[in-house]
């Protein structure tokens, strides 16, 4: 199977191998006919025009793997199509926004054209089209200071002692239009930035300049910086597409499932086994992910474990239950938790190769055991560090101080505060 991380790589592959004809199956996008295109750029243009299925977070093109008559070697790419932060979805919105503002049709533009075409006005229109322009929250109205169309919030440097009397002015950026804000809420980082010395420690210990720049951007929390970063990366690899190294023998612990948007990407690497852990089990999986799991073109074994990861076995964990389960000491639901080591014992896991955790705030419950397990098995990690203010600095520092001979990277996959991911990769794996 050929896996590409960007449109540029596909274009390069096309030119090098003179691949001028690809099959595309529109039924995944609720269209009618199988189409054969001779021009890849034209195919991207057409993809952007097709109405998306409301329950499809990913698209496999150009031939779906679950068709029995298709050799998996013909699958060209797995592409991020998440309905909120997905790159193809937002490319579509950006192009629509450009058309509405300029009155011109720029569909079919190349990567360099899109990159050069970033305009704040267009990105705000994208946010408007996505439905993420919302009224100011009550606490923002109460603490807001306006500088034209910019918003600043007033916080406190600390919670205790003299520092709680010291005001902290936090400029978020050009997000205001009347009483609405352009989908941008970075208040959680204002609390995190009280520990500026810890943030500097994290930045120094990150393993490449890209990660350091992204971490600085996230901690500054300015809307226009985040928007431009998101725009520049519309053509790059999807979430969890960078840094992790895969092999046919990989055993994966996938903590936090929800719709399973990452499962097609993980499965496309054909790992041996993936344990999907979520207190809601597989009930929220979208139809496209279910089709992908049922495909007989991959050898991967999928185990769905309806468990709530915690710091102790058989101790009640309270949580709030919406479309996802979020740990909450005052939550209306409870379940007996299972520790990470307990999960290993219960499911007979001797060693994992890759850990991914997006546990809606429960990551801290497994943290001590996770560090011990990773150090012993020399496994890789993709960890969400954005659910609580302290996670931006405490999680990276704890891993950096306790994991030896690891490289550390950060990526950010949204234009708000969400989807900041820390990658921890053993150096010996990187050298392979």
LINDAQUI-V96147 format. One record per residue. N is the residue number from 0. RES is the residue in one letter. BURIAL is I if it has 16 or more other ideal C-beta (glycine too) atoms within 10 Angstrom, else O. Layout:
[[N & RES & BURIAL] [N & RES & BURIAL]]
This chain:
[[0 & X & I] [1 & X & O] [2 & X & O] [3 & X & I] [4 & X & O] [5 & X & I] [6 & X & I] [7 & X & O] [8 & X & O] [9 & X & I] [10 & X & I] [11 & X & O] [12 & X & O] [13 & X & I] [14 & X & O] [15 & X & O] [16 & X & O] [17 & X & O] [18 & X & O] [19 & X & O] [20 & X & O] [21 & X & I] [22 & X & O] [23 & X & I] [24 & X & I] [25 & X & I] [26 & X & O] [27 & X & I] [28 & X & I] [29 & X & O] [30 & X & I] [31 & X & O] [32 & X & O] [33 & X & O] [34 & X & O] [35 & X & O] [36 & X & I] [37 & X & O] [38 & X & O] [39 & X & I] [40 & X & O] [41 & X & O] [42 & X & I] [43 & X & I] [44 & X & I] [45 & X & I] [46 & X & I] [47 & X & I] [48 & X & O] [49 & X & O] [50 & X & O] [51 & X & I] [52 & X & I] [53 & X & O] [54 & X & O] [55 & X & I] [56 & X & I] [57 & X & I] [58 & X & I] [59 & X & I] [60 & X & I] [61 & X & I] [62 & X & I] [63 & X & I] [64 & X & I] [65 & X & I] [66 & X & O] [67 & X & O] [68 & X & O] [69 & X & I] [70 & X & O] [71 & X & O] [72 & X & O] [73 & X & O] [74 & X & I] [75 & X & I] [76 & X & I] [77 & X & I] [78 & X & I] [79 & X & I] [80 & X & I] [81 & X & I] [82 & X & I] [83 & X & O] [84 & X & I] [85 & X & I] [86 & X & I] [87 & X & I] [88 & X & I] [89 & X & I] [90 & X & I] [91 & X & I] [92 & X & I] [93 & X & I] [94 & X & I] [95 & X & I] [96 & X & I] [97 & X & I] [98 & X & O] [99 & X & O] [100 & X & O] [101 & X & O] [102 & X & O] [103 & X & O] [104 & X & O] [105 & X & O] [106 & X & I] [107 & X & O] [108 & X & I] [109 & X & O] [110 & X & O] [111 & X & O] [112 & X & O] [113 & X & I] [114 & X & O] [115 & X & O] [116 & X & O] [117 & X & O] [118 & X & O] [119 & X & O] [120 & X & O] [121 & X & I] [122 & X & I] [123 & X & I] [124 & X & I] [125 & X & I] [126 & X & I] [127 & X & I] [128 & X & I] [129 & X & I] [130 & X & O] [131 & X & I] [132 & X & I] [133 & X & O] [134 & X & O] [135 & X & I] [136 & X & O] [137 & X & O] [138 & X & O] [139 & X & I] [140 & X & O] [141 & X & O] [142 & X & I] [143 & X & I] [144 & X & O] [145 & X & O] [146 & X & O] [147 & X & O] [148 & X & O] [149 & X & I] [150 & X & I] [151 & X & O] [152 & X & I] [153 & X & O] [154 & X & I] [155 & X & O] [156 & X & O] [157 & X & O] [158 & X & O] [159 & X & O] [160 & X & O] [161 & X & O] [162 & X & O] [163 & X & O] [164 & X & O] [165 & X & O] [166 & X & O] [167 & X & O] [168 & X & O] [169 & X & I] [170 & X & O] [171 & X & I] [172 & X & I] [173 & X & I] [174 & X & I] [175 & X & I] [176 & X & O] [177 & X & O] [178 & X & O] [179 & X & O] [180 & X & I] [181 & X & I] [182 & X & I] [183 & X & I] [184 & X & I] [185 & X & I] [186 & X & I] [187 & X & I] [188 & X & I] [189 & X & I] [190 & X & I] [191 & X & I] [192 & X & I] [193 & X & I] [194 & X & I] [195 & X & O] [196 & X & O] [197 & X & I] [198 & X & I] [199 & X & O] [200 & X & O] [201 & X & I] [202 & X & I] [203 & X & O] [204 & X & I] [205 & X & I] [206 & X & I] [207 & X & O] [208 & X & O] [209 & X & O] [210 & X & I] [211 & X & I] [212 & X & O] [213 & X & I] [214 & X & I] [215 & X & O] [216 & X & I] [217 & X & I] [218 & X & I] [219 & X & I] [220 & X & I] [221 & X & I] [222 & X & I] [223 & X & I] [224 & X & I] [225 & X & I] [226 & X & I] [227 & X & I] [228 & X & I] [229 & X & I] [230 & X & I] [231 & X & O] [232 & X & I] [233 & X & I] [234 & X & I] [235 & X & I] [236 & X & I] [237 & X & I] [238 & X & I] [239 & X & I] [240 & X & I] [241 & X & O] [242 & X & I] [243 & X & I] [244 & X & O] [245 & X & I] [246 & X & O] [247 & X & O] [248 & X & O] [249 & X & I] [250 & X & I] [251 & X & I] [252 & X & I] [253 & X & I] [254 & X & I] [255 & X & I] [256 & X & I] [257 & X & I] [258 & X & I] [259 & X & I] [260 & X & I] [261 & X & I] [262 & X & I] [263 & X & I] [264 & X & I] [265 & X & I] [266 & X & I] [267 & X & I] [268 & X & I] [269 & X & I] [270 & X & I] [271 & X & O] [272 & X & I] [273 & X & I] [274 & X & I] [275 & X & I] [276 & X & I] [277 & X & I] [278 & X & I] [279 & X & O] [280 & X & O] [281 & X & I] [282 & X & O] [283 & X & O] [284 & X & I] [285 & X & I] [286 & X & O] [287 & X & I] [288 & X & I] [289 & X & O] [290 & X & I] [291 & X & I] [292 & X & I] [293 & X & O] [294 & X & I] [295 & X & O] [296 & X & I] [297 & X & I] [298 & X & O] [299 & X & I] [300 & X & O] [301 & X & I] [302 & X & O] [303 & X & I] [304 & X & I] [305 & X & O] [306 & X & I] [307 & X & I] [308 & X & I] [309 & X & I] [310 & X & I] [311 & X & O] [312 & X & O] [313 & X & O] [314 & X & O] [315 & X & O] [316 & X & I] [317 & X & O] [318 & X & I] [319 & X & O] [320 & X & O] [321 & X & O] [322 & X & O] [323 & X & I] [324 & X & I] [325 & X & O] [326 & X & I] [327 & X & I] [328 & X & O] [329 & X & O] [330 & X & O] [331 & X & O] [332 & X & O] [333 & X & O] [334 & X & I] [335 & X & O] [336 & X & I] [337 & X & I] [338 & X & I] [339 & X & I] [340 & X & O] [341 & X & I] [342 & X & I] [343 & X & I] [344 & X & O] [345 & X & O] [346 & X & O] [347 & X & O] [348 & X & I] [349 & X & O] [350 & X & O] [351 & X & I] [352 & X & I] [353 & X & I] [354 & X & I] [355 & X & I] [356 & X & I] [357 & X & I] [358 & X & I] [359 & X & I] [360 & X & I] [361 & X & I] [362 & X & I] [363 & X & I] [364 & X & I] [365 & X & I] [366 & X & I] [367 & X & O] [368 & X & I] [369 & X & I] [370 & X & I] [371 & X & O] [372 & X & I] [373 & X & I] [374 & X & I] [375 & X & O] [376 & X & I] [377 & X & I] [378 & X & I] [379 & X & I] [380 & X & I] [381 & X & I] [382 & X & I] [383 & X & I] [384 & X & I] [385 & X & I] [386 & X & I] [387 & X & I] [388 & X & I] [389 & X & I] [390 & X & I] [391 & X & I] [392 & X & I] [393 & X & I] [394 & X & I] [395 & X & I] [396 & X & I] [397 & X & O] [398 & X & I] [399 & X & I] [400 & X & O] [401 & X & O] [402 & X & I] [403 & X & O] [404 & X & O] [405 & X & I] [406 & X & I] [407 & X & I] [408 & X & I] [409 & X & I] [410 & X & I] [411 & X & I] [412 & X & I] [413 & X & I] [414 & X & I] [415 & X & I] [416 & X & I] [417 & X & O] [418 & X & I] [419 & X & I] [420 & X & I] [421 & X & I] [422 & X & I] [423 & X & I] [424 & X & I] [425 & X & I] [426 & X & O] [427 & X & O] [428 & X & I] [429 & X & O] [430 & X & O] [431 & X & O]]
